[in-house]
Amino acid sequence: MSVSELASSLTARAGEGCGAIRRARGGKPGVAERLAAAAALTVSLPVIAAACAVVRWLSGRSPLVAHLRVGLNGEPFWMLKLRTMWNGPGPGEGPRLVERLAGAPPGPKRGRDARVTSGFAALCRKFSIDELPQLIHVASGRMSFVGPRPLTAEELEAYYGESAAEVLEVAPGMTGLWQVLGRNRLSYPQRRRLDVFFVRKRSPGLYAWILLRTPGRVLSGRDAS
């Protein structure tokens, strides 16, 4: 099924029980969503702490990394992730918790990413454990549970073009349409079309449709790299 066909199907599904698709959600997460993220973060802290300890032991480096991404209304922020790539201890690496990494990431990967050399790291990526620290951003209002994935300025300029401004009208999300419809097997043009579709057609129904399908997609480990 093409992205266009998926978009048409989603429009119909999102409207079921919610009336016509409408712009019912603002660009920034509300209080309820932020409180839910804070609760989810509290529950997830043991998993995050255990994963950080294992990564620190395996890599000898800071367990968390932060990438500079573009958020709501073009505001940059440092997005947290669990470290899943390393080539041994960094020079002068101390007991830091977070290392900030500059530069644009490579394009979409097909299959196993050769830069991920640890089986534990691959497991974290497959089941999105490396994304759990981003609950901090949802709780703080910089991200949402559902929205376009946060990209770098270089990615937005190279692949989104004039659509970038429209995508930045809403807060970036921990999950979104291209996470539940293909994850890393989708190309940048496909991701852009799905992100634009979400921004234009966002509604409580579409938001719930994506959120409810995310756990099954993540637990299946399909299309992860």
N, C-alpha and C positions, 0 to 999 in steps of 0.2 A: 504494500500500500504506500502511495506517495505521501509526502508531507502535506500536500494540498488536500488529499482525500482524508488524511487524519484530521486536519483542521476542520473540515466540513463535518466530520463525524463528531468531533469534540463540541462544536457549536450546538449540535442537537442534544448531546448528552448533558452538557452544562446547563441547558435551559430546562431540563426536566425537573419539575417541582419548584422551579425558581422563576418561572416566567421567562420573558425574553432576556437575552444576554444584555447586561447593562454595566456601566462603570460605577460599581457600588462600593469599591474599596479605594481609599485614598492612597497616596504614594508611600506614606510612612506607616510602619506597624503601629497598631493601637495598643492601649494599655493592657487589654486582655491577652493579646498575643505576646507581649513582652513578659507578662507574669507567667504565662504558660512556658515560655522559654526558660525563665529563671527556675521554674519547678523541674523542667526536663534536665536542665544543667545540674541541679542538685542531685537528681537520681543518677545521672551519668558520670558524676565525679569519680566514683570508684573505678569505673572502666577507663576513664581518661587517665587517672593517676597510674593505674596498673600498666596501661599501654606506654605512658611516658617513661616509666621505670624500665620497662623492657627495651625500649628504643635507646634510652641513655646507656644501658648496659651493652647492647649490641653494637652501637655506633660510636660510643665515646664522645658524642656531641650533644648539643642542646636538643631536647626531645620535640620541641615545637619550632616551627618556622612561620614567618609572616611574610606574605607577598603583598606588594602594593597594588591595590585594585581600585577601580572607579565605582563609586556608589551613587546613591540617590542625588539627583541634580548635579552630577559631575564631581561630587566631593570625594577626594581620595581617602582611602583608609587601609590599614594594614590587616589583611585577612589571615587569621590563624589556621594552621593545619598541623596535624601530627607529622613529624618528619618520616618520610618513607624512602628517601634516597640519600645515600652517603657513600663516600669512598675512604673511610677511615677518619680519625679525629682531625679536626681542622687545626690550623696553626694557632697556637696559643689559646686553644679552646678551654675555657674555664667552666665553672658550674652554672652557666647561664640556662635559663628556662626557655628563652625564645631567641632565635637568630633571624634577623631581618634579611631577606633576599631580594636583591634588585634585579631588574631585567625581565623581559617577556618570556613566558613559558613556550615550549615548542607546540606545534599544532596537534590536532587530535591524533591519538595513537590507535592502531589496529592490533588487538591482541595484547599479549604481555609486553609491558614496557621494559626494555632491556636495562634501563637505569635502575630498576628496582631489583636489587640483588639479594635481599633478605626474604625468606619465606614468611616471616612474621609481618614484614612490611607489606608484602603482596596480599596477605590475608586482610590486613587493615584497609587496604585500598579496595579490595574486592567487595567488602561489606561496609564500606564508607565509615569505618571507625575513625579514620583520619580526619573526617569532617566534623566530628562531635564538638571540638573546641569552638566551632562557629556559633554554637548556642550562646556564647558570650555576646556576639554581635547582635543576635536577635533580641536578647534581653536588654541590650543598650539602645536598641532602636536603629542601628546601622544596617541591619539586614532583616529579612522577613523569613518565615518558614518556607513560603512559596513565592517565587519570582524569577526573573532572569538571573542566571548565574553571574556572579561578579567577574568581570574581565579586566585585563590591563588596558591602559590607554593605547598601547600598540595594537592589541587585538581589535579594539573598537575602531581604530582608524583604518586598519588593514582589511577587516572583514565585515564591519557593520556600516561604515560610511555614513550616509545621511540618516540611517535608521538609529544611529547611536543615541542621538538626542531624545528620540521617542522612548527607547529602552530605558534611559536613565530617568524617566519620569516616575518610576516606581523603585522601591528599595529592592536590591538584589536578594535572591532567595537561596536557602540551603538546598532546596529542590525546585524543580520546575518542569515544564513540558518535555524538554529534551532529556531530562533525567529519567522520566518514566516511559519515554518512547524510544529510547535507543542508547542513552548514555554516550560512551566514547566511540561508538561506531558511526555516529552522525558527523557529517562534515560541517564546517563553519557556515556555509550558506544555509544548510538545513537548520542549524541552531539559530541563526539570525531570524529565519522565517517563523520559527516556533516562538522565539522571544517576542517578536513584534506581534504575533497573533495573541499571545498572552496579555500584553499591555493593552491592546485594543479591545479585547473581549473579556477582560477580567471581571469576575463576578463571584459571589459566595459559592455558587454551584461549581464553577471551574476550579476555584481555590480548593474546595473540599474534594473534588474529583482527583486532583493531583496529590493532595496530602494523603488521602486514603490509599492510593496506589503506590506510594513511595516505599512503605515498609516491605511489601511483597517483592518489589523490584530490587531493593537493596539486598534482602535476604536471599534472593535467587542468585545473586552474584553475576547476573548476565550482563554482557557488554561492558564490563569493568576492565580497566587496564592496570 
